[in-house]
Amino acid sequence: MVQKIATTFDYNDQRPYFEALTKARPDLNSKALWYRLPETLKWKVKKIEDKLIEKIQKAIKEDNKELIKEVFAEILTTLETWFTDEQVKEIVENLDKFNHNLIVPLNHLKDNDYLLEEFYGPTDAFKDIALQMVTSMVSIIVKEQNKQAIEKAKNGEKWQKLKFIITQTSTSGDTWPAGGSGIEWKDFVMNVIWFPENEATYAQKGQMMRLSKNVKAIPMNTSFSNIQESMLKWNTQNFRDQLKQVIENKLKDLIEKYDLKIEIDAWSFNSINPWRVDGQTIYHSYWILQAKATNLIKDNEEVLEVIPSGNGGHMFSVLMARLQTNQNGKTIVTCNRNNMFYKIIEEGRFQKPEPNSAIDEPSVSMIIEYPNNMIRLFSYAFWEKRAEQITEDFFAWKEVVFSDDERKILKEKLNLVWVEITGKEELQTMGRIFKEYWKLVCPHTANAIAWLEKYRQKSGDKNTKAIISATASAWKFLASIAAWLSFEETSDIESLYKKYKKLESTKEWVEQLLEIIKEKFEKYNQTFSMDIIPENLRQIYENGYKQEQVFSPEDFQTETINFLEEKVAPMFKEQVENLLK
């Protein structure tokens, strides 16, 4: 079946944005993909640019996060999502969880290179910003729908639907601490996270296992790819009926009293959705305004934007932000050994990777098995039917071949470049940046810096300003830090990294890594203390987390049902009762 492209905003004024937020797909029986038409965003932020820049300048002067939240709210409003002003305010309130008053600050690295530091959120990674906002959006929509249903039921209108969102998430370890943190405590939403016990780092596991209330993280004895496949396999209609039955049993008295019906959406909530793209669009538009507010760039000045780790969603967000702000310049998406993106642009080929393929690199580039954000990019570059055909061929394991004209369109319309950086270069760049500038960067950020240095040298372009997405705290990657700190010119830095990588999985081994790092810091006459590690990570490294049983994919249904029945369904009932009051 050809994958259909369904838009959350089209030229006929049909904007089912709320439906897109609370459903996995427009039709659960199809492979349809929600997609925002980027052209609808042209000049939206540009029209209110002066007012927003003035507000950012005041916020910087006063160190005032509330003003920055107002800027985020006004940019969100330009997306025309149909949220009320009060709801938009509630959505950006989650930005209180960020420990920098500029939320996403721009900081100078060297010469004309700047870091957009995207890691000040509750889980120290760039996905925090969008996923904290998205989960608020979902809860607000469902709560409003249930509020209206309750009001009608109290007035005697029968068979009003109460809606509940039950999400299951597969993660390799990095993405879903952010998503789970956003869902925690939210009304009418539940999340079960499945992650590979042997692939996630100790920090990643700690961030997930510390989540509570309506979120549960469950370690599994299989690979990330297998978890994804298992979730698709076990998320059947019968399973969803069982989840619905649990809620109906818990709310039985209220259902009978008010003649209510229960509706659930049970789906996989991952990071390749259009709402996360919207969230990232907001803060990428904001960095452009921040750069102008601080006189870093001028109107119509070309700026290079460097996105690490082959992230298609990040790329799509940058594209939309540039349309919103009418900002010029190329976007560079850097990769490591996963060179799929390079092949698309330079060789005109696009094909699904082999099952269970993995990348043993310091920064793990995206392995595109579910290429939704790439399909969105193709939809923008070409036309809907061509994007649908590309998707159909991709999922049929066929090689997609782009014509010379199509490759030219991709390069020119998307105005992007894909490049490849090796894992060895990432580690060496981390070390060089520390030794020359006393700044720690994560391997993903190092991937981007390494490309930019090559570009500067090869092109001779020393003057074009460059903004590098610094996507995570370096302290999430202890093995990478220990590897380049311990590296001598005669050593094999990649072997050293693999040796230390094995130490990232338990508390005792993490303590060994921290001792190595402390010793090497002193070698460079730098003082190491646990206080320089972000608090959230420091607590995990120092205090650990409660260990849980490791499950197999066959336990997916049972464990989800048990968690709903024992922990979350009583919370759902209380939330309904609060609306009835």
C-alpha angles and dihedrals in degrees: 000000000000113000109245121218113225118188128219089206126023139169092262091066093251107142113168091174095142091052090049090054096052102037129064091221136358087255118021090209093058137057093241118152128215111230135176115219103238093206090069089068098058113135093348096129093031089067092062097031099118093053093048094046090052090051092049091049090053091047091052092049093048097034086234118165092182090067091050089051088053089054091051090049093051092049090049089052090057089062089069097224093157094243115143120243090256092051092049088052090051091050094055093045087084087070085079085082090069116096098213120074092220088052092208106027127191113226131183117248104173140321106334095343121107134183122227097208106213099169108084095102130104094279099035097242138104095250090068093079099056098033094050088056096041095054090051089052092053094049093046093052095048093044091052092048091050092046091056091046092051092050091052092045091052088053091056101262106144131222098022111171123240110200129210129183116217110182130187119198133196116200137171085218108273108070107046103053082072095048094044091048088055095049095046110112093005118137123250093003130104130183133195115190121204118194137168109259093207097046104046119084122240091255093051092048091048093051091052099040092052091061115103146161106054095001128077128181117205123192116220133203096231142067126283092249091053091050091055092050092046093053091054091047098048099038092091132155089253090055092050090049090054091052090050090050091055091055093044090053092051094047095038096121093049092045091054095043096050101026092241131170126213124225125182134188109205112182147132111277109200140155099266097078130116093243094061087049089054091051092051090045088059096055095041088054087048094054090055090053091045091052090052092044090057094042091245091130135016131222113288092007114144115242129186114225116198119201117188132215102028094277111175094188091052089049093050090050091053090051092054093044091053089052091049094051100030089236119169131216144074126292116218119202111197125202140180127213092332096085098172092116093050089052092052094057104029102032102023095233131127123178139157112258124240115278116272092011111163138187118221096199133123089249112037111217118214115278102213108219094133103033100185096141092047088052089052089053091049090048090055094044098045129008136289098262093050091050090050092050091049089053094048092051092045094055090044088060091247122143112248111218119198120208121235089256092052092049089051090051091050092052096044104036095042090036091210141134128207119208136173127229123184125236090243090057090050093056093044091050092051088055095045093050091050095048095045102036104015089236126134117218129179120248091255091056090044088055089059095043091051091056093046091052090051091048093050091050097044098043099035087227104143098152110056108101114243128201114201119199105232095201106184145011111272087226090074087068107056095157091056092049093047092047098057093037089056096041121118123186092253093051130094101241094192093055089047090053092050090050093052093041089069088060094061096079106072136041094240092052092045088056088055090052091050090051090052090049092048091051093049093046088059089051087063092044091250123135116235123199133155088246091076090063115087110264096243092054093039091057091052094048093046103035105023124206138265111281118231135198115274114235138197126236090258088067092061097101098039096049093047092050092047093051091049093048099044104035116011108035090064088052090050090053091051090050091052091048090052089056090049089057 
